[in-house]
């Protein structure tokens, strides 16, 4: 319940993003988690109960026939798949000694100092990579790795950096008088300023052609009134060589000019130059005093960049606060709740740093995967913390004994299952795979090393949980199960789930 609730709320936080794609993805994931939780609490729980009954009764897990006791002279294949196996006392003692040694090793003061040093190095490296995280969506990443579209974009950036595609500026002219020579001069100065930077060059501006080749013609009367300018402009646009400029001037229903367009050429193509180009062009237009806007197709990505960082930080902080609140409600112990929140934040810092180190960009695609990693990172922190809290003695040993195997199994199965998608030659799929692998690997290290050491330091012995009364379970077991059946419960796959082995007795 803890993991389902925290995962669902984590994606619910992501569904408030400014980006539609992120909202759709997070809403879909939140509803999927809700369905999986209901499915696990109903159908899957019933199936597991039936399977547990078969196992306790000594039946085969698939064929459901009674199994004979394993003997030493049985072939290995028969002993593992068609015989009832029990943990020998020596085997149980050996495993218990191993976990005890691991716990003592982690609780040693030298080990704690070493783990702290490693954690500081890990955190410093992750933060350093985050500060170098490249921003913005690269259009080449939206296509498969070897697609012709990506090759064409790379060729444009390499070969036509000084003569790229066109961008334009639109100037609203409702409140200005184009018949005024001073206004036309200021518009030409604006065109000069827009195209004099390293990121844009001259394209085609009808007013420049009009002033150079038509307005200064001695045969044309001097323009002093609006009607004279309109007659002159109409004569200019009627010339076959200048008819192309008709689409650059917007007339309203009364024949007055509403807006004009300035066409420029892009220089220095590439995602690293999109943001500086947008900033310079917009600043020049703002300084001119004219009303309008500058537009290029790359500005969509630039505007996306401006809110991506704030969205990522906001979603991560809000999700961690929600996780902290849920942890306090379901695990009402302050030190433990703080440890869970710190672990989630630490895991996500490591994931984002690893994505930066692997060449991923901070864009809408990686933003979706970062939100997803918040939900994944909750599982490792809550499970190990909960099992640590329900112990009263040998807390670290018993929590590791209960959780090392399932956490490792879950991490490996998730990583192996997702890594199959790594063969797909796509940036989006590769980012998803890398995120899952990183959050699994970093979360596993936190769950088995960093978090246990932190819990052993900050959680006092007086802080514990009693999930239920195990005495009643013992009484029911004694009445319902015969002695020969109790020995079956010591099966290697079920030993860690008996209450006297895991849960602490209340004082």
BELHU-V711966 format. One record per residue. N is the residue number from 0. PSI is psi in radians with two decimals (none if undefined). Layout:
BEGIN
n=<N & N>
psi=<PSI & PSI>
END
This chain:
BEGIN
n=<0 & 1 & 2 & 3 & 4 & 5 & 6 & 7 & 8 & 9 & 10 & 11 & 12 & 13 & 14 & 15 & 16 & 17 & 18 & 19 & 20 & 21 & 22 & 23 & 24 & 25 & 26 & 27 & 28 & 29 & 30 & 31 & 32 & 33 & 34 & 35 & 36 & 37 & 38 & 39 & 40 & 41 & 42 & 43 & 44 & 45 & 46 & 47 & 48 & 49 & 50 & 51 & 52 & 53 & 54 & 55 & 56 & 57 & 58 & 59 & 60 & 61 & 62 & 63 & 64 & 65 & 66 & 67 & 68 & 69 & 70 & 71 & 72 & 73 & 74 & 75 & 76 & 77 & 78 & 79 & 80 & 81 & 82 & 83 & 84 & 85 & 86 & 87 & 88 & 89 & 90 & 91 & 92 & 93 & 94 & 95 & 96 & 97 & 98 & 99 & 100 & 101 & 102 & 103 & 104 & 105 & 106 & 107 & 108 & 109 & 110 & 111 & 112 & 113 & 114 & 115 & 116 & 117 & 118 & 119 & 120 & 121 & 122 & 123 & 124 & 125 & 126 & 127 & 128 & 129 & 130 & 131 & 132 & 133 & 134 & 135 & 136 & 137 & 138 & 139 & 140 & 141 & 142 & 143 & 144 & 145 & 146 & 147 & 148 & 149 & 150 & 151 & 152 & 153 & 154 & 155 & 156 & 157 & 158 & 159 & 160 & 161 & 162 & 163 & 164 & 165 & 166 & 167 & 168 & 169 & 170 & 171 & 172 & 173 & 174 & 175 & 176 & 177 & 178 & 179 & 180 & 181 & 182 & 183 & 184 & 185 & 186 & 187 & 188 & 189 & 190 & 191 & 192 & 193 & 194 & 195 & 196 & 197 & 198 & 199 & 200 & 201 & 202 & 203 & 204 & 205 & 206 & 207 & 208 & 209 & 210 & 211 & 212 & 213 & 214 & 215 & 216 & 217 & 218 & 219 & 220 & 221 & 222 & 223 & 224 & 225 & 226 & 227 & 228 & 229 & 230 & 231 & 232 & 233 & 234 & 235 & 236 & 237 & 238 & 239 & 240 & 241 & 242 & 243 & 244 & 245 & 246 & 247 & 248 & 249 & 250 & 251 & 252 & 253 & 254 & 255 & 256 & 257 & 258 & 259 & 260 & 261 & 262 & 263 & 264 & 265 & 266 & 267 & 268 & 269 & 270 & 271 & 272 & 273 & 274 & 275 & 276 & 277 & 278 & 279 & 280 & 281 & 282 & 283 & 284 & 285 & 286 & 287 & 288 & 289 & 290 & 291 & 292 & 293 & 294 & 295 & 296 & 297 & 298 & 299 & 300 & 301 & 302 & 303 & 304 & 305 & 306 & 307 & 308 & 309 & 310 & 311 & 312 & 313 & 314 & 315 & 316 & 317 & 318 & 319 & 320 & 321 & 322 & 323 & 324 & 325 & 326 & 327 & 328 & 329 & 330 & 331 & 332 & 333 & 334 & 335 & 336 & 337 & 338 & 339 & 340 & 341 & 342 & 343 & 344 & 345 & 346 & 347 & 348 & 349 & 350 & 351 & 352 & 353 & 354 & 355 & 356 & 357 & 358 & 359 & 360 & 361 & 362 & 363 & 364 & 365 & 366 & 367 & 368 & 369 & 370 & 371 & 372 & 373 & 374 & 375 & 376 & 377 & 378 & 379 & 380 & 381 & 382 & 383 & 384 & 385 & 386 & 387 & 388 & 389 & 390 & 391 & 392 & 393 & 394 & 395 & 396 & 397 & 398 & 399 & 400 & 401 & 402 & 403 & 404 & 405 & 406 & 407 & 408 & 409 & 410 & 411 & 412 & 413 & 414 & 415 & 416 & 417 & 418 & 419 & 420 & 421 & 422 & 423 & 424 & 425 & 426 & 427 & 428 & 429 & 430 & 431 & 432 & 433 & 434 & 435 & 436 & 437 & 438 & 439 & 440 & 441 & 442 & 443 & 444 & 445 & 446 & 447 & 448 & 449 & 450 & 451 & 452 & 453 & 454 & 455 & 456 & 457 & 458 & 459 & 460 & 461 & 462 & 463 & 464 & 465 & 466 & 467 & 468 & 469 & 470 & 471 & 472 & 473 & 474 & 475 & 476 & 477 & 478 & 479 & 480 & 481 & 482 & 483 & 484 & 485 & 486 & 487 & 488 & 489 & 490 & 491 & 492 & 493 & 494 & 495 & 496 & 497 & 498 & 499 & 500 & 501 & 502 & 503 & 504 & 505 & 506>
psi=<-0.70 & -0.88 & -0.71 & -0.76 & -0.79 & -0.72 & -0.79 & -0.75 & -0.57 & -0.79 & -0.52 & -0.63 & -0.74 & -0.44 & -0.11 & 0.16 & 2.80 & -0.29 & 2.30 & -0.73 & -0.70 & -0.71 & -0.76 & -0.80 & -0.82 & -0.65 & -0.75 & -0.77 & -0.70 & -0.77 & -0.61 & -0.73 & -0.68 & -0.78 & -0.75 & -0.64 & -0.79 & -0.68 & -0.76 & -0.62 & -0.25 & -1.40 & -0.88 & -0.66 & -0.73 & -0.73 & -0.72 & -0.64 & -0.78 & -0.72 & -0.68 & -0.69 & -0.71 & -0.73 & -0.73 & -0.60 & -0.06 & 0.54 & 2.78 & 2.47 & -0.42 & -0.84 & -0.23 & 0.44 & 2.71 & 2.37 & 2.55 & 2.78 & 2.47 & 2.45 & 2.75 & -0.46 & 0.03 & 2.54 & 2.72 & -0.70 & -0.74 & -0.66 & -0.60 & -0.54 & -0.35 & 0.43 & 2.70 & 2.12 & 2.50 & 2.62 & 2.15 & 2.67 & -0.65 & -0.65 & -0.72 & -0.78 & -0.68 & -0.81 & -0.73 & -0.68 & -0.64 & -0.84 & -0.60 & -0.68 & -0.69 & -0.77 & -0.78 & -0.66 & -0.76 & -0.48 & -0.13 & 2.48 & -0.66 & -0.72 & -0.72 & -0.74 & -0.71 & -0.76 & -0.71 & -0.73 & -0.80 & -0.70 & -0.70 & -0.74 & -0.76 & -0.79 & -0.70 & -0.74 & -0.71 & -0.77 & -0.67 & -0.72 & -0.63 & -0.69 & -0.35 & 0.23 & 2.05 & 2.39 & 2.64 & 2.61 & 2.25 & 2.15 & -0.47 & -0.44 & -0.19 & -0.17 & 2.83 & 2.75 & -0.70 & 0.47 & 2.73 & -0.54 & -0.75 & -0.70 & -0.64 & -0.71 & -0.70 & -0.69 & -0.68 & -0.76 & -0.58 & -0.68 & -0.48 & 0.78 & -0.54 & -0.21 & 1.24 & -2.75 & 3.13 & 2.58 & 3.02 & 2.86 & 2.46 & 2.21 & 2.19 & 2.29 & 0.29 & -0.58 & 0.21 & 2.75 & 1.88 & -0.27 & -0.24 & 2.15 & -0.58 & -0.67 & -0.74 & -0.62 & -0.72 & -0.61 & -0.69 & -0.61 & -0.67 & -0.75 & -0.69 & -0.75 & -0.67 & -0.56 & 0.18 & 0.00 & 3.06 & -0.10 & -0.08 & 2.58 & 3.05 & 2.44 & -1.59 & 2.08 & 2.10 & -0.58 & -0.61 & -0.75 & -0.69 & -0.79 & -0.66 & -0.61 & -0.11 & -0.87 & -0.51 & 0.16 & 2.18 & -0.43 & -0.22 & 2.32 & 2.69 & 2.35 & 2.07 & -0.37 & 2.80 & -0.70 & -0.66 & -0.70 & -0.71 & -0.73 & -0.70 & -0.71 & -0.67 & -0.72 & -0.68 & -0.76 & -0.30 & -0.27 & 2.25 & -0.65 & -0.34 & 0.12 & -0.40 & -0.34 & -0.08 & -0.58 & -0.14 & -0.02 & 2.25 & 2.05 & 2.54 & -3.00 & -0.42 & 0.01 & 0.06 & 2.67 & 2.17 & -0.65 & 2.71 & 2.78 & 2.42 & 2.15 & 2.31 & 2.82 & 2.47 & 2.41 & 2.79 & 1.12 & 2.67 & 2.58 & -0.44 & -0.27 & -0.06 & -0.81 & -0.81 & -0.66 & -0.80 & -0.71 & -0.77 & -0.82 & -0.74 & -0.63 & -0.69 & -0.69 & -0.67 & -0.67 & -0.46 & -0.44 & -0.12 & 2.69 & 2.28 & -2.77 & 2.77 & 2.45 & 2.43 & 2.67 & -0.50 & -0.29 & -0.45 & -0.73 & -0.65 & -0.79 & -0.57 & -0.67 & -0.69 & -0.43 & -0.16 & -0.84 & -0.82 & -0.64 & -0.75 & -0.85 & -0.77 & -0.76 & -0.73 & -0.82 & -0.80 & -0.71 & -0.71 & -0.68 & -0.69 & -0.74 & -0.67 & -0.74 & -0.78 & -0.69 & -0.68 & -0.65 & -0.73 & -0.47 & 1.36 & 1.08 & 2.07 & -0.80 & -0.68 & -0.75 & -0.71 & -0.70 & -0.69 & -0.84 & -0.74 & -0.67 & -0.75 & -0.80 & -0.74 & -0.73 & -0.76 & -0.59 & -0.75 & -0.69 & -0.82 & -0.71 & -0.69 & -0.67 & -0.71 & -0.74 & -0.47 & 0.11 & 0.15 & 2.55 & 2.66 & 1.61 & -2.96 & -0.49 & -0.89 & -0.47 & -0.72 & -0.77 & -0.54 & -0.72 & -0.67 & -0.64 & -0.47 & -0.78 & -0.68 & -0.67 & -0.33 & -0.67 & -0.82 & -0.72 & -0.77 & -0.68 & -0.88 & -0.62 & -0.76 & -0.80 & -0.45 & -0.68 & -0.49 & 0.10 & 2.57 & -0.40 & 2.63 & 0.89 & -0.82 & -0.72 & -0.83 & -0.62 & -0.71 & -0.69 & -0.61 & -0.51 & -0.30 & -0.85 & -0.92 & -0.64 & -0.77 & -0.74 & -0.79 & -0.71 & -0.80 & -0.75 & -0.67 & -0.81 & -0.75 & -0.71 & -0.66 & -0.54 & -0.33 & -0.57 & -0.18 & -0.31 & -0.21 & 2.16 & 1.18 & 2.38 & -0.71 & -0.81 & -0.70 & -0.68 & -0.72 & -0.80 & -0.81 & -0.70 & -0.80 & -0.77 & -0.75 & -0.77 & -0.56 & -0.83 & -0.85 & -0.67 & -0.64 & -0.73 & -0.71 & -0.75 & -0.57 & -0.29 & -1.14 & -0.90 & -0.76 & -0.71 & -0.74 & -0.76 & -0.70 & -0.33 & -0.79 & -0.36 & 2.05 & 2.83 & -0.40 & -0.14 & 1.89 & 2.99 & 2.60 & 1.72 & -0.59 & 3.05 & 1.83 & -0.29 & -0.73 & -0.62 & -0.71 & -0.73 & -0.72 & -0.69 & -0.72 & -0.64 & -0.60 & -0.43 & 2.27 & 2.96 & -0.68 & -0.46 & -0.50 & -0.52 & -0.49 & -0.50 & -0.34 & 0.24 & 2.57 & -0.48 & -0.12 & -0.12 & -0.71 & -0.05 & 0.01 & 2.45 & -0.59 & -0.27 & -0.51 & -0.96 & 2.51 & 2.49 & 2.46 & 2.69 & none>
END
